[in-house]
Amino acid sequence: KDPLGIRPDLDLLHIQEHWSELLEQVVEDLEKGLDMEQLSKQRGNIHSGKKEKDQLTSLEAQRDALEDVLEGRNYSTTDGEDANNNLEEAKDVEKRSVLPTDKHFDPLLFLTLAHRDAGFDKLQKSIEGISNKTDNQMQRLQNLVRDNFALFVRCADNIDLFSKDDNTSNKNGNPSGVRERLDHLEFLAGSCSNQARSSFKPLLDNTNQVRKVKSALAVLQRIAPLLQIPSVMRQHMENGRFSQAIKSYRRIFAIKDDIQMELLQDVKKKAVEAAEDVRRDLETTLSNPNVPIQTLLDTIRDLDELIELESQQEEDNSIKKKLVVLDPNEGIFTVGEEIIQVRKYPPALACLLLQTAHFSLFVDQSIRQSETSSQRIYAGETLASVTDTVASPANGEEEKDGNPATATTGTSTPSATSSLSTVTTATETYQSSSDSTSKAGSDRRERNRWKYDILEVRVVTTIRAVAVARMWLPRLLGISVEAHEAEKRSLARRRNQRIRRTFSDEAGDDQSKKRQLTAMDVIHSSVDPSATRLIEHAAFCALGCLNHNNANEKLRMTYGMNADERLQGLLKAPLPPAQSAKCATGLAVLMEVVKEFIASAGNLKPISIKDEIQIITNANISNQQPLEECRALAEDAVVTVERRRCIYAFDICARNCSMRASGSGTLDGDSLLLCVQKLGEELTRPEECSNEVEKGCAIVVRRCCEGLASYVRARGNTARLRAVAECASALDGRLIDVVREIRYLTDSEGLSLEEALIEDIMALEGILFDEFLDNLRSSVGKCAHLSPEFPVDSNNEEFFDLPSEPPFAAYLSASLLAIVRCRAQVGRALGAITIRRSQASTYLFLAMSTAADSIVDAICFQLKERQSRLTVSQADKFSNELQFLVNTLKRYLSDQSF
């Protein structure tokens, strides 16, 4: 800061660093000012005043002074030795300073650079302020002496004493007493020091040792994290925390390869050995079929990170080869008949190869187990004894060899615990149902027990195959996605290496341009065939050898080719309805699993980049979607089993409805509607089953019509009217609901089905109602019987003695009563407003019209027969009665009756 306080923002340090540049700038400004003054004087200012001359002289003096400063000359005129010293100091220009605290402080330089433009008044005020500060400092110094005066006096006396003894010694030539005392004190101090050194030597040695130990402990504490790395890695490895072990291993790179400390070299060697053990455990986990998929994915990432660290380590002077001798057989696993060298492939691809091998092995075991179970049941064993050993082979091998994935080189056998648990549960269900059925069964069923057990084994096998697909296909898909991501990262690294590679290196890169195995290649070569075999096995167990989608195509037998003809026939035969329904659900689930796998696997196609043309040009990469054949096979199996399911469902519904129709005269449209709705909930591909659904509905309606016809056959008009009422109710109610539900289910118009159903029902309704009308004509016509004839003779007195006829004729009463009875009968059965579709009129009106026409026709016919024998009075009477009847029944009479 400015010590004068004129410029608060002044930075003296900055001025001190650049004082020569600033001083040169000041000189240039002064020269410019002089030039301006001289120029103005030459232009005409000849009569310049004294003030202008003084200003010009002042500028020249300032310039000369500053130039002297730059040249190193002194401005003082002191004489003698001080002047010579000043001249020597002034020659060193670099030592000049503008800082007041510096011993080379130059006031002129300070004022020139810091306050060149300041006026005299400001400088005077600043000097007064500095004087006041100096006075204050003197006052504080006086106060200090006053407060500590006694101490100052004692110090002064001692100084005088030493000064006096020194002068006395110098004058007399004898040493002073002070010197003797001081020498004696030094001697005593030396002897004390020697004695203390000899007395406290062990303590000092211990102190030095402790100091060294502390220093060593400090060093060990600093490197303690490095020393603990091998043990920490072992602990994490024992607890299954491989990612933490790899993080600890990463810290070992802080130890340089050329370090001379044997302790750290041993630590690094043990850490590398622990890392190799971690790698073995991770590779063993990759080969374990019982590990969850998320654990596998984490293991792949950990192993990938560990391999990357080891590759970096191998690049650094091949330290791993120096520290650890590797076994050439490391990383070799045997799964079934396949031998897989894990370390030849990236971790994700190696895991995919191992898990695919386990999948293929388990598919083979499932097929062999199905054949073994069938042969054992055919040989006489029960289903319970066979299903109890479903999981025993895998468990037995596991107990024999221990964990199949514990050895670096060995055979791994999958146990598939989750799928076996599903199979065991299903088997227990079938076993309980079989036991309950066997207790109520007959001797014939007991003799044919093996046939039912074979069918149930087929169902169990189908469920087992579905469980295997549900467990393994998503598992393999997740690993394939991880392998594909690793391929993309590897491709990006190769691209970066190619950019950095020079043209001279391209000739030696033929090895790197070879085709590499990809996840899609593994899917096409291994997963696709095994999945196809599994789906063929499930389809054969669920369907037999018949495929309704193509009459000329038969499913291939997956097992039982060498079995007895009876057993082969049972294996090829379709399953009964109950077992087929159970398999249908499993096949639908299997189809969904395959579709999800195909949809996700479509994104795993090999990456085609222009930079990678040389890598993929020679490769035979299939453009076919993975598991396409499996999808088609599963689709056909699902459609076939669902079509069978429709056929079985409508067959059962037809039998039940026919029994109800023939037994109680009921056309059960509710059962048919419920059957269609249930199929709509259970079917996954109803559009493919539309033909079976329509034919099934037609069969159910036809069976109902046949049942109603048999119901009416042994009964009278009441049964006919009941059947007609059922048909009319179906046409106006449930039949419409059934057709609408089928339209929703099959996504079709359903016009042909509706026409066929209406035609069948209306045909039955027409026959039954026509029969009722024919019976009605005959029965009502008999009621219209005229009174018996009497001879009309006036001479016969007996005739006049007869009692007179009642006022209302008996045949009219009988006819009207017959019509009322017909009205009540039809109204009770069909109601008053039920319309017959074929004639667009109500059943009641048609029955009443038929009854009225029959009565009028019968009366007219009888009158025509008596017309020649009637008297005038009788004719008038019948005419009036007939007219009364016609007027009464005029609403129901046809035009022909008039």
KAQUIJO-V790453 format. One record per helix or strand of 2 or more residues. SS is the DSSP state (H for helix, E for strand). FROM is the first residue (numbers start at 1). TO is the last residue. Records with the same first field share a line. If there is no record, write none. Layout:
BEGIN
SS = FROM-TO  FROM-TO
END
This chain:
BEGIN
H = 12-17  19-42  50-71  80-91  93-95  107-114  120-147  149-172  177-199  201-227  229-238  242-254  262-286  293-315  319-323  342-344  347-379  383-387  392-401  417-440  443-447  449-500  503-508  511-513  519-543  565-572  577-604  610-616  628-664  669-682  686-713  717-732  734-746  751-783  797-801  810-830  843-869  872-888
E = 332-335  338-341  411-412  835-836  841-842
END
